[in-house]
Amino acid sequence: MKRRMILLSLVLSVLLLTACGTGRGKTETSSKAETQQGTEQAARTETERKQTEEAVTESLSGTADGKWDKYEKFDVTPNEKYTFVYANWSAANSFSVQVQEGFVAACDYYGVELVCLDNLVDPIQANANCDTAITMGADFYFQYNQDEEINNAIGEKLYEAGIAGIAIQVPMAAESYQFPSYCIDNYNTGLMAGDMLADAAIEKWGADEEYILFAMGYPESGVMFQQRAQGGIEGVKAKLSQVEVFENSTEGDTEVARQRMTDFLTAHPEGKILVWTNADHVALGELAAIEAAGRQDDVLLVSNALDISALTTLRDPDSVFVGTIDFNAYNWGWELVPKAIEWLNTGVECDKEMSPSSVALTKEMVKEYYPE
């Protein structure tokens, strides 16, 4: 099963350092004048790396569950040698690292040179990455960034340079051209999570209980997260008539989320508390705060954006972690890379609006989609 990736994720992360920017992950010696001993060591290192990569590939192939995470392989071959650039949201974010791993694997499969850059959640760096792609003469640009204003500035540069591209998560446009986008339906996925949280509360305490909803979003990051939180709140309120809503921000930071969860529990020592949060990596901080306060008996939590590091907690039948929304991050590259190749081969661009598949992962559903 593909979920063996949990054990292999660290290995894959190391492989990214060699696979990105080289297409086939070839190791170059740092100096022509290196010693014979250094050459032999480099050869041994390269052999070990290839063996590890082959083991990982073999482990992943044929292990995908039939219901989910089984990416489709298309009959597409590049007409010429293409260079793709993938500008990642942030290598410090484990979700976007999963996305990048999928792009690396897909480009390797289809025989496309891939250069991975890191936007660092920083507009200056995102602009610099675009300049790098233009200078190197990239054929295609995948932009994963959360700021639409910066995306549009980058879109203008790419359009003027004649470089095709797809915006991931947040749209990107030049003055006279809208780039295709691949974006989560944030409102509806937030709604799915809110609905899941309300169902869990009704099952545990009933529909007539007076509830407190603590919605932990990330509004500073723009419309995308604002829509997700709106959906979450409305999903809960649609099923629970007596609910008092409080909102705060995780700021996308696990420690910030943990501290604000701690403060909220201190300020609300009684009552049935429902927690909706924007992403799994911050949810883990909130769960730690709930456990540290000993509030497991009167709190339930739901999240969005599955992070494989959260699977262990989600599988725990005693955890207050109700569930999350799985956006199938690893498959994004497997969906988009062949579309980019076909676009360059034929001159016909892909659909303007695309979305990844999503599923609500309850404790029961996780057994189906991610068996241990």
C-alpha positions, 0 to 999 in steps of 0.5 A, a space after each residue: 500500500 502506498 501508505 508505506 510512504 509514511 516510513 519512506 518520506 524522509 528518504 524521499 525528501 533526501 532524494 528531492 535534493 538530488 532529483 530536483 534540478 537535475 532531471 535524473 538525479 545525477 551527482 556531480 563531483 565538486 571539483 575536477 581535481 578531487 583526490 582518487 579517494 574522494 572519487 571512489 567515495 562519490 561513486 559509492 555514494 551514488 551507487 547507494 543513492 541509486 539503490 535507495 531510489 530503486 527501493 523506494 520506487 519499487 515500494 511505491 509502485 503497485 502499493 496504491 489503494 484501489 480507491 485512492 492515491 492511484 494516480 493515472 499514467 497517461 500515454 504522453 511523451 514529450 516531443 522534445 526535451 522540456 524543462 519544467 520549473 516547479 516553484 513550491 510554496 515552502 519546503 518548511 511546509 510538509 503538505 507542500 513537500 508532499 506536492 513537490 514529491 509528486 511533481 518530482 516522481 511524475 517528471 521522472 516518469 515522463 522524462 521531463 527535466 525538472 528544476 525545483 525552487 522554493 518561494 519561501 512564502 515570500 513575494 521577493 523570493 517568488 519574483 526572483 524564482 520567476 526571473 530564474 526560470 525566464 533566464 534559464 529558458 524554462 518551457 513550463 512554470 508551475 507556481 504554488 504560491 498563496 498571494 494572488 497579487 504576486 502571482 499576477 505580477 509573476 504571470 505578467 513576466 511569464 506571459 511576456 517571456 512566452 512561458 506557459 504555466 499553471 497556477 496552483 492553489 491561487 490564480 495567476 493572470 497577466 493583464 490580457 491573459 488568465 493562466 490555467 489554475 489548479 485550486 482546491 474548492 476551499 469553501 466546500 472542503 471547509 464545509 465538508 469538515 464542518 459537517 463532519 465535526 457537527 456529526 461527531 458532536 451530535 453522535 457524542 453529545 446530541 443536537 440540542 447541546 449548547 456548543 462553542 465553536 473555535 474556528 482556527 483559520 489563516 485569514 492573513 493568507 488571503 481569500 483561499 483560507 477565508 473561504 475555507 473557514 467560512 465553509 467550516 463555520 457554516 457547515 457546523 451551524 447548519 446542523 447545530 442550532 445552539 453554537 457560539 462562534 469564536 474565530 482566531 488565526 493559526 498564522 500557519 504556525 504549529 506553535 502559535 496554534 498550540 498557544 492560542 488553543 491553550 489560551 482559549 481553553 483557559 478562558 473557557 473552562 466549561 462547555 462542549 468545545 468544537 474546534 475547526 482548523 485550517 490544516 493538519 500541521 497546525 491541528 497537531 499543535 492544537 491537539 497537544 494543547 487539548 491533551 495538556 489541559 486534560 480536556 479530551 472529554 469536552 473537546 472535538 477537533 476537525 481539520 483540513 489538508 491531510 498531512 501524513 504525519 497526522 495519520 497516527 493520531 487520526 487512527 487512534 480511537 481515543 483521540 479527539 481528532 474527528 477527521 480531516 479533508 484529504 486533498 491527495 497532495 502527492 497526486 497533483 504532479 501526476 495530474 498536471 505534468 502530463 497536461 503540461 506536456 500535452 500543451 507543449 506538444 500540441 499548442 492547445 492549453 489545458 482547462 482553465 479551471 481544475 481542482 484536485 479530488 478531495 475526500 472527508 477522512 473520518 476515523 472509519 474512512 482512514 481505514 479504507 484509504 490509508 490502511 496501516 
